[in-house]
Amino acid sequence: MELLIFGSLTDIIGKNSLVLEAPNNTEQLKKSLLEQYPGLAQAHYFLAINKIMVHDNQPLQEGDVVALMPAFSGG
């Protein structure tokens, strides 16, 4: 799967994309990323799978494109 990284999260991860073996679900992805990039513990971010925002734990499969996006602010 491809992980696209946006905004301030690129400073934490050091790249704007990664190619990963797909974990079973988004919770496993978050756990794996946190182990590799502890700075994510302080970050507020959202996930999208194949351009669809997800909020709950969702299954992942090879070929998915997951976007890691910082929390939006606006007015």
Secondary structure as UniProt FT lines:
FT   STRAND          2..5
FT   TURN            7..8
FT   HELIX           9..13
FT   STRAND          17..19
FT   HELIX           26..36
FT   HELIX           38..42
FT   STRAND          45..49
FT   TURN            50..51
FT   STRAND          52..54
FT   TURN            62..63
FT   STRAND          65..70
//
